[in-house]
Amino acid sequence: MALVKMIQWLHANYKDLQEKYAGKYVAIYKEEIIAVGDSYDEVNSKARLLIPNQTEYLIEFIERGDLYAYNYL
C-alpha cells in the first residue's frame, strides 16, 4: 500500500518535480526525494545506501515539457 501512496504523491507533485528535476531520475520514499541522478542504476544505488533495509521505494524519470499523463493504480 505504501507504493500506491508514493505514486499518488508523485502524481500530485509532478509539476514541482519537473521544475527541479526535469531530465533526471529520482527515488521517492515516504513522500520525499531521497536520491537524484542521470540513470536508474545510479539512483537505485544511492537509495539502497540511504535506506538499506527498505525495498519499497519508487524510482521515476521526470519528463521535460508541459504534457504529463500518468496512469497509476
N, C-alpha and C positions, 0 to 999 in steps of 0.2 A: 504494500500500500504506500510506503514511503516514496517509491519510484513514481507513482502517479502524482503525488504532491509536488515532486520536483519538476515533472513535466508541466504541470499546471502553472507552477511558478515561472518556468521558462517562458511559457506562452504569455503570461500576464506581463512579463518584464522584457519582452524581446526587443522592443524599440529602444529602451535604455541600454540594453546589452549591445545592440548594433552600434550605438554611438561610441561605446568604449572598446568593443572587441570585434568589430567587423573584420572578416577575413581570418579570424583566429578560431582555434578550438578552445573550449572552456570545460572545466569539470565543475559540476554543481553538486553540492552536498548540503542538505538541510537548508535550502533556500539561500545559499551563499556560494559565490565563485571561489573555489579553493585552488584552482590552477588554470593557467593560460599558456598557450603555446601555438606553434606553427603546424604541429602534426598530432594526430590522435595518440600515437605511441608516446610522444613527449609528455602530453598532458596526463595520460594514464600513468606513466612512471612517477610524475610529480604527485599525483593524487594518492598513489599507493604509499609513497613515503610519508605523506601528511596524515593519512588515515589508514595505517597498515592492517588493521583488523576489521575494516569495513569493506564490504563488497558491493553495497548498494549505493552507487553514486551515478550520476549521469554525465556523459561526455557528449557535447554537441558542437557542431561547426556553426558559427554565427555568420550568416549570409550578409552580403553587402546589398544595398539598394532598398527601395521602398516596398517592394512586394514581399510579403511574408504570409505564407499559408502553412499551418501546422496541423496535422491530423494526429490526435492522440486518443488514448482510451477514454 
